[in-house]
Amino acid sequence: MKTIEVDDELYFYIASQTRHIGESASDILRRLLQAQAPVAATTHAGSLAPQGAESGEQAMAHLPSTGELLASIDTQSEETSIARFMRILSCLYQDQQQAFIRAADIRGRKRVYFSRSQEELLATGKTTKPRPIPQTPYWVITNTNTSRKRNILIQLMENMGYNKSLIQAVCDRI
């Protein structure tokens, strides 16, 4: 295997094209290049990109960084949907803390889903079963079905600015 250097913007663009957790950069590039034949057009940054594709800088103008942390979420070792949900939330916070803080004001009809205190979540329902999100100052309710957990993730990630294909790939991991 060969190693190549790419600038940060191009790396983040490639990472934002992830379809499933654990997909390698080689797999992503292979898929993008096959979907965008003919292959080589040099961008102003001097890197190779499919013809008609945006350069890393253009892509970053409207796509947020997904970062290495999100691209490498490993939920396969987790046995329950709650554990997978918690790991994903922790990774999202680590990846984009400020965006997470702005986006975490998600509520249901009667419940608050995220809070910085267990008490606030307990006050919104008798059976919320709040748990602390690892490595964050946040708590989340966990007494929801898997479908609701996916909906919470979709809302959170959309509010954080992630693209739909990455959101779907993450939600499929729960």
N, C-alpha and C positions, 0 to 999 in steps of 0.2 A: 504494500500500500504506500502511495506517495503522499506527501504533505504539501499543501499549498497555502499561501498566506492570502487572506482577503481582508479588506477593510471592514470595520465594525458595521457600517451601514449595510453592506452587502451580506455580511454574516446574519444580521438581524432580519433582513429580507428573506433569506433562505430559511431561517428558523421559523419565520411567520407562515411559511408555506407547508408546515408540518401537517400531515393528515392524521397521524396516529402517534401516540407517545412511544418514544424509542426509535422512531424512524431516523435513519442516519442521514447526514448531509449528502452522502453519495446517492442514497436512494431518492432524496428530494430532488437533487440536481438531475439525476437520470430521468425522473418523471417529468420535470419541467422542460428539459431539453427535448424529450421525445414528443411532448405535447406541442412544442413550438418550433417545428421544423420549418424552414432550414435553420440550422443551429447557430452559427457564430456571427455575432455582430459585436464589435468592440464599443464599449461605452466610454464616456469621457474620463472615467476613472481608470481606464486601461484594463478592465476585467472583462471576461466573456459573459455575455447574456444572450438569451434567445432573441431573435429578431422580433420586434414589436413589444418585447417585455420592457418594463420600466427599469431604470437603473436603480441601484441601491438607494441613492439619495432621493430619487423621485418616489420610490416605494415608501421610504421612511417618512415622507411628508404626510402620509395619511394612514400608515400602519405603525402601531406601537412596537417596540422591542418585545420579543417573547423571551429572550434571554436563554442562557444555557439551562438554568434551573427548570423552567417550564418544559423545555424540549426534552428533558431527561426525567420527567416524573415517572417513577416506577411504582405502579399500583398493583402489579401482578403478585407481589409478596403479601399484600393485604387480603385478609380473608373475608371481611365484611364490607358492605357498601358504605357504612359509616366510617370505617377506617380509610377507605379509598377517598371518600368525600373530604375527610379531615386533612389527608396528605395533600390533596389538590389545593384546598384552601390555603394551607401553609405555603405551598410553592407559589401560588398566585401572590400572596402577600410579600414573600421574599423577592419575587421578580419585579413587582412594581408597587412599592409600599404606598406612595402618595396616591396613585390611582385607586388602589384598594380602599384606602381611607375614604376617598370621595365617593366611591361606588357602593360602599357597604351599607348605605341607608336603604335597604330593601325590606319591604314589609308586605305581609299578606293582609287579608281583610281584618284579622284580629290580632295577628302576631307580628312581632319584630323578629327578624331572622338573625341579625348580627347586633352585638352590643359589646361595650368594653366592660360590662359587669354581668355577672350571673343573675343578680337580683332583678335587673331590668327584664331579662328574658323570662324569668320565673313569674314576673308580674303580668305577663301577657297570656298566660295559660297554665293550667295545672299540670299538664303532661308534656312540657316542652323538652325536657331532658337536655338542658344546656351543657355543652362541653367546651373547654378552652381549645382554641385552635393552636396547635403546637407552634412555638417560636413566634407568636404574635401576641398583641395585647387584647385580642378579640375572643369573644365567645360566640357560639352558633347553636341554634336549636338543632337537635338531632332526631327528634321524634316525628319524622316525616317519612313518607314512603320514598322509594328510589326515584320515582318520577318527579316528585316535588323537589328532591335534592338536585336533580338535573335542571329543573326550572330555575332554582335558586342560582345555580352555577351559570346558566345561560344569561340571566339578568345581570349578575355580577360581572361576568366577562364582557358582555356588551357594554355595560357602563364603564368598564375599564378601557374599552376601545379595541379589544381583540377582534380578529376577523372571524367570519362565520365558519370557515372550514376548520380553523383551530379550535373554536368553541365546540363544534361537533365532535372532533377527535377527542377532546378532553372529556366531554359528557359521556362518550361511549366507554370510557374507562371505569365508570362507576358500576 
